[in-house]
Structures are given as C-alpha cells and as structure tokens.
Amino acid sequence: MKKQELPYLYTLLGDRLHGWLEAMGVSQEHMAWAGLLVGCALVLVSMVVFSKLLNWLFTMLLQRLSVTTVSELDDNLIKRRTPRYVARIVPLVLAYNLIPVVFVDFPHWAPLAERIFNIFFILLAVRILRSLIQAGKDTLRESDAYRGKPLDSYAQVISLILWIIAGVLVFTQLTGRSALAFLTAMGAASAVLLLIFKDTILGFVASIQISANDLVRLGDWITMPKYGADGDVTEINLTTVMVENFDLTITTIPTYALISDSFQNWRGMQQAGGRRIKRSIRIKVSSIRYMDEQEVEELRKVELLTDYIDERRDEIRKFNAEHAVDKSMMVNGRNMTNVGLFRRYMERYALNFPGVRQDMTRMVRQLAPDEQGLPLELYCFSADVRWEAYENLMSDIFDHLLASTSTFDLEVFENPASDDVRFLGGSISKAGSKNELSGDLKR
C-alpha cells in the first residue's frame, strides 16, 4: 500500500517542484537531472535531520535511565556513542525506500544506489555491534569478577570477526558474486593471510592462555628485562601489552611474548602484603677477631645482647670446662667473636624493627666470604609494599646497623678511594724518608 502511495505523493511534489524549477528558468531537457539532484538533496537533508533528532531522543532516554539504575551499562552506551549509531537506522531505511522515487527518471541507476545503501547498512551494523561490545567490555571491567582481565583482547577478536564478515558481505555487494566464491579465493591465499595475521593469531591464542591461567592482570607490576619493562601493566590487547615503567616511559611487549618468554609478576608480593628486604653488610675480614672477657663484659651493656651474652657465656664456659680446654690461647675451645655478636645484634635489632613482618621468613645469614669481605645478609619482609615506605624502612635499619659496626670493632669493606691512595702513598714516603735518615745516622 505504501509503495503505491509514494509515487503519487512524489508526483504531487514533483509537479510543484517542476513549476518552481520552470520559474527558475530550468529547461525541460534538464528537468530530469534537476529533479534528481533536488531529490537527492532533500533525502540527504532529511537523513541528517532525522539522525540528529533521534540521536538526541535516544541519548536523553538513556541519560534518564542511568539516573534510576545502578548499572554503568547505560552510561557506557552513551560513552561509546551507541545512540548515535542506532539513530542512523531509521533515516537509512527511509532513504532506501525512496530510491525508486528519487531515481524514477533514471531506473538503471537504482540497483547501484541500492547496493551502496546495502553497504551502508552493513557498515552501520558493524559500528552498532562494536559499540555494544565496547560498552559491555567497559561495564564488565568495573566488576570484581572481571577486573584486570584482558577484556580488550576478546573485544578485538570479536571486532575482527565482525569486520571479516562485513568485508565478505561488502564484496558480495560490489561484485554480485556469492560469499562462497570470496571464501574460495581467500582459501587459495591462506598462506599469505596467515603471514599477515601472524601476530594477531598468536596474540589471540596468548590472550586465552593469559586469561585462563591468570598470568597477568591490568595494574600488575611486571619485570621483563628482555624488553626493558619494569612497571605496571596499563593495557592488554590482541597484539601488545603496554607497560608504564617507573621512569614514566612506556614499553610495548608482544602479547605472545608473555607465553613464549619468562617474566616476573610482583602481584604475589602485593597480595601477600610483604616486600622482601635482602641486603648485605660486607665486613672486612681482617677486622674479625675473638673477644676477651673484658670486651664481652663491655658489650653486655648493649641491651639487645645482654641476655644472649649471659646465655652464650655460660654455654661456652660449660663446654670448655667439660673438655678441659687450655685457655692460654684464644684459639682453643669455644669463644665469642665480634662478628658473631654483631650478627646476633643485627638479627635482634632488624627482625624486631617496627614495620617488619613477624609472620614471614626472618633471618640474618653469613654468606661465603669473597674478595669484598664477609657478607652478613639481612633477609626479611617489609609490612608496607609501597616503594617509598619500603625504601625508608630499609634505609632506617641499615643506617643504624652500619653505624653500629664500630661498637663491635668491625670495619665495613669498601674499595680504596682517592684519599686512601694518597694517604698510603704519603705513609710510604714518610717511611722511606725515616729509613734513609736512620741509615745516614748509622754512617
């Protein structure tokens, strides 16, 4: 019924339009072209007006709906411009139905116009679906169940599939051939396609494994020296993982590299609430010695060592008495050393320091000596995993321990500086001068 009325309405409008064109001085031989141009212009203007009007209407409805709902989906739909794309459906449908009317004087052009509009429909459908996918992705990302998941990768995969389907349909509209013919042609070029989409295919497989095994989430701190990455993950998509390093530079890593290569994820540290402190004080070996009774008694004044020295001294005396040890030489039997007492002091001071986790591994261990002295390593965990607080805690502990080494008559190893070399050279020169002077006196 509608298709029969449209030509009649168009005839009425056409008569008035022809009259107006004749009044403007348009000749009859150009009347058909003028009618076509004016008809196309009217259709385009109507499409723009309807599109703007419907976009405003749909957006207003969603905004009112968002006030009454808890879900962020409606806000995300507006953010992803879904109403704008949906509003274009009605103008396209109306314009498509007006094709026979607009091209009434040029019927051989009507099929071409229909194909063009079909392509517009296909592209618009993809844009609408993509906006829905993006809005759904944004909504899921705000939920606890999907927070940190690589949703971008899945959204990109679905979008890629949609564009492939759209490409096939556009091909059928442009060529008039079936989709099967297009797929057959693409099958012959499969090797080239695999080469072109290699990173995409690898990234898709990697994204599935990353999500299934929960290897990386958004916001995770990861370290990957091969790619110079040391910072927080800001984006995970189909082909790349973006890491914002602590120096505020950005590193991009191929998504499949997280599966094929090794990397370090610090999420466990953040979730456990303990950040490891593992640092050594290197003691100069030549400063290590036995402590006599008077020195031990002096160190007994150190409050953290009082009970330990009493217990340890009784244990040593008992052992030496039972084995009739000759104590005329310190090397015989068991004795206390300055490095042993300092190690115990490190343990009691650092491991009970406020801010150190008491429920995690805590120890001070002596490592193998090397050319840089004897390492005494503190191993414990900070209760605050924040970088600044962690560094401050570790600095406070080692400031005190380094200053305490002189109390135990120990020296911290350090490579000779320029002043040390000059002092040594001056000492040698003075010694040489004294030897020469004494030789002259003997003569």
Secondary structure, 3 states (H helix, E strand, C coil): CHHHHHHHHHHHHHHHHHHHHHHCCCCHHHHHHHHHHHHHHHHHHHHHHHHHHHHHHHHHHHHHHHHHCCCCHHHHHHHCCHHHHHCCHHHHHHHHHCHHHHCCCCHHHHHHHHHHHHHHHHHHHHHHHHHHHHHHHHHHHCCCCCCCCCHHHHHHHHHHHHHHHHHHHHHHHHHCCCHHHHHHHHHHCHHHHHHHCHHHHHHHHHHHHHHHHCCCCCCCEEEEHHHCEEEEEEEECCCEEEEEECCCCEEEEECCHHHHCCCEECHHHHHHCCEEEEEEEEECHHHCCECCHHHHHHHCCCHHHHHHHHHHHHHHHHHHHHCCCCCCCCCCCCCCEHHHHHHHHHHHHHCCCCCECCCCCCEEEECCCECCEEEEEEEEEECCCCHHHHHHHHHHHHHHHHHHHHHHCCCECCCCCHHHHHHHHHHHHHHHHHHHHHHHHHC
